[in-house]
Amino acid sequence: MMETVVKNLAILFYFIMACCFFVQWLGFFIDDKEMNSVQRYLSMVILAVATILWPLIVPLAYLELLKFHKKHKQVIDLLISLSDAKLCDE
Protein backbone atom coordinates (compact mmCIF):
# COMPACT_ATOMS: atom_id res chain seq x y z
CA MET A 1 0.00 0.00 0.00
CA MET A 2 2.68 2.50 1.03
CA GLU A 3 4.81 1.55 -1.96
CA THR A 4 1.93 2.33 -4.32
CA VAL A 5 1.36 5.72 -2.68
CA VAL A 6 5.03 6.65 -2.99
CA LYS A 7 5.11 5.53 -6.62
CA ASN A 8 1.97 7.53 -7.43
CA LEU A 9 3.40 10.63 -5.72
CA ALA A 10 6.62 10.28 -7.71
CA ILE A 11 4.68 10.01 -10.96
CA LEU A 12 2.52 12.99 -10.00
CA PHE A 13 5.62 15.03 -9.16
CA TYR A 14 7.21 14.08 -12.52
CA PHE A 15 4.14 15.22 -14.48
CA ILE A 16 3.69 18.44 -12.50
CA MET A 17 7.33 19.39 -13.05
CA ALA A 18 7.11 18.41 -16.73
CA CYS A 19 4.10 20.71 -17.14
CA CYS A 20 5.89 23.56 -15.36
CA PHE A 21 8.99 23.19 -17.53
CA PHE A 22 6.90 22.87 -20.69
CA VAL A 23 4.99 26.08 -19.98
CA GLN A 24 8.17 27.99 -19.12
CA TRP A 25 10.13 26.78 -22.15
CA LEU A 26 7.14 27.30 -24.46
CA GLY A 27 7.06 30.92 -23.31
CA PHE A 28 10.72 31.31 -24.29
CA PHE A 29 10.05 29.87 -27.74
CA ILE A 30 6.96 32.01 -28.31
CA ASP A 31 8.82 35.18 -27.29
CA ASP A 32 11.57 34.54 -29.86
CA LYS A 33 10.34 36.46 -32.90
CA GLU A 34 13.49 35.82 -34.98
CA MET A 35 12.75 32.13 -35.64
CA ASN A 36 11.52 31.05 -39.05
CA SER A 37 8.98 28.23 -39.48
CA VAL A 38 11.61 25.47 -39.78
CA GLN A 39 13.42 26.64 -36.66
CA ARG A 40 10.09 26.93 -34.82
CA TYR A 41 9.17 23.35 -35.79
CA LEU A 42 12.56 22.01 -34.63
CA SER A 43 12.21 24.00 -31.42
CA MET A 44 8.87 22.36 -30.73
CA VAL A 45 10.41 18.92 -31.27
CA ILE A 46 13.23 19.81 -28.89
CA LEU A 47 10.68 21.16 -26.42
CA ALA A 48 8.78 17.87 -26.48
CA VAL A 49 11.94 15.82 -25.94
CA ALA A 50 13.22 18.13 -23.21
CA THR A 51 9.88 18.00 -21.42
CA ILE A 52 9.94 14.22 -21.39
CA LEU A 53 13.59 14.06 -20.31
CA TRP A 54 13.57 16.98 -17.86
CA PRO A 55 15.22 14.99 -15.02
CA LEU A 56 18.31 14.80 -17.25
CA ILE A 57 18.02 18.17 -19.02
CA VAL A 58 17.68 20.39 -15.94
CA PRO A 59 20.89 19.25 -14.18
CA LEU A 60 22.84 19.50 -17.44
CA ALA A 61 21.52 23.01 -18.04
CA TYR A 62 22.46 23.97 -14.49
CA LEU A 63 26.00 22.67 -15.04
CA GLU A 64 26.23 24.79 -18.19
CA LEU A 65 25.06 27.81 -16.21
CA LEU A 66 27.72 27.19 -13.54
CA LYS A 67 30.39 26.82 -16.22
CA PHE A 68 29.30 30.11 -17.83
CA HIS A 69 29.35 31.88 -14.46
CA LYS A 70 32.81 30.54 -13.66
CA LYS A 71 34.15 31.61 -17.08
CA HIS A 72 32.72 35.14 -16.83
CA LYS A 73 32.97 35.63 -13.07
CA GLN A 74 35.00 38.85 -13.28
CA VAL A 75 32.54 40.54 -15.64
CA ILE A 76 29.54 39.39 -13.58
CA ASP A 77 31.14 40.66 -10.36
CA LEU A 78 31.94 43.99 -12.05
CA LEU A 79 28.35 44.39 -13.21
CA ILE A 80 27.04 43.54 -9.76
CA SER A 81 29.38 46.03 -8.08
CA LEU A 82 28.39 48.75 -10.59
CA SER A 83 24.75 48.01 -9.95
CA ASP A 84 25.28 48.15 -6.17
CA ALA A 85 27.19 51.42 -6.47
CA LYS A 86 24.41 52.91 -8.59
CA LEU A 87 21.81 51.87 -6.00
CA CYS A 88 23.85 53.47 -3.20
CA ASP A 89 24.08 56.75 -5.12
CA GLU A 90 20.32 57.03 -5.41
C-alpha positions, 0 to 999 in steps of 0.5 A: 500500500505505502509503496503504491502511494510513494510511486503515485506521488513520484509520478505525479511530481514528474508530471507536475514538473514536466508541465511547469517546464513545458509552460516555461520553455514554451514561453521562451520559444513564443517570445523569440520572434526571430525564428523562421517556421523550420526553426520553430518546428525544430524547437517544438520537437526539442521542447517535447523531448526536453519536457519528457527528459527533464530529469536529465536536461535540468541538471545538465543546463544547471551545469552549463550555467555554472560553467558560464558563471565561472568563465565570466565571473569577473565581468559578472562581479563587475556588473554587480558592483556597478549596480550596487554602487548605482543603488547606493548613489540614489 
